Amino acid sequence: MIDWLSSFNLLAADPKGGDGAQFFLSMMPLLILFVLFYVIILGPQRKAAKKHKTMLSELKKNDRVITRGGIMGSVASVEPDGTKVTIKIDDNTRIPIHRSYIEHVLGDEDNADKIDKPS
């Protein structure tokens, strides 16, 4: 049985015994792909996660929120340990949820378009 890894190394070896510049040039496309992957995908994802974490840390009573499930309500209470939040849907309905399930906090600019304006 032929060892495929040693056969691959023989094929990849430089017959002239070249220096490391040849290896660096052959690895350049892979390096460029990694940098592009980071800039296009990982960078914005980190930024969005940091923004979401900041939003959750600033969560307080009476903030209007939307959960990942699409439930809209206002924060009735926040547990002291900070993991559980109770959302008030209407006068008689309160739902306890984990803080990380809050998707968006509605600010003044989000509520402005929901206010009925007189005609």
RANOR-V441901 format. One record per pair of residues at least 6 apart in sequence whose C-alpha atoms are under 6 Angstrom apart, sorted by the first residue. I is the first residue (numbers start at 0). J is the second residue. If there is no record, write none. Layout:
BEGIN
i:I j:J
i:I j:J
END
This chain:
BEGIN
i:60 j:74
i:60 j:75
i:60 j:76
i:61 j:73
i:61 j:74
i:62 j:73
i:62 j:74
i:63 j:72
i:63 j:73
i:63 j:104
i:63 j:105
i:64 j:71
i:64 j:72
i:64 j:73
i:64 j:103
i:64 j:104
i:64 j:105
i:65 j:71
i:65 j:102
i:65 j:103
i:66 j:100
i:66 j:101
i:66 j:102
i:67 j:100
i:67 j:102
i:72 j:86
i:72 j:87
i:72 j:88
i:73 j:86
i:73 j:87
i:74 j:86
i:75 j:85
i:75 j:86
i:75 j:87
i:76 j:84
i:76 j:85
i:77 j:84
i:82 j:97
i:82 j:98
i:83 j:96
i:83 j:97
i:83 j:98
i:84 j:95
i:84 j:96
i:84 j:98
i:85 j:94
i:85 j:95
i:86 j:93
i:86 j:94
i:87 j:93
END
